[in-house]
Amino acid sequence: MTEKTSTDTGTTQRKAEVERQAAKRAQRSAEQLRANLQRRKAQVRARREGGADETDGLPASGSRGDMGGSGDGD
């Protein structure tokens, strides 16, 4: 009977440890989600405060006249 009690105690301890680890994971996940939400909100605020984006096409592509060829896109 003593063995069963120690086995039950070990099982209970393992379950408690698994529950603690799950709670820690959930807490870390919640913190990461909150941080991500704050970053996204900051990005939206920054975009609202900035001026309109007046670029035409990709900024790295340069002006349309700098492209080689006939200029008709083919």
Contacts in CASP RR format, 6 or more apart in sequence:
PFRMAT RR
TARGET T0000
AUTHOR 0000-0000-0000
METHOD contacts of the structure
MODEL  1
MTEKTSTDTGTTQRKAEVERQAAKRAQRSAEQLRANLQRRKAQVRARREG
GADETDGLPASGSRGDMGGSGDGD
56 64 0 8 1.000
61 67 0 8 1.000
64 71 0 8 1.000
65 71 0 8 1.000
END
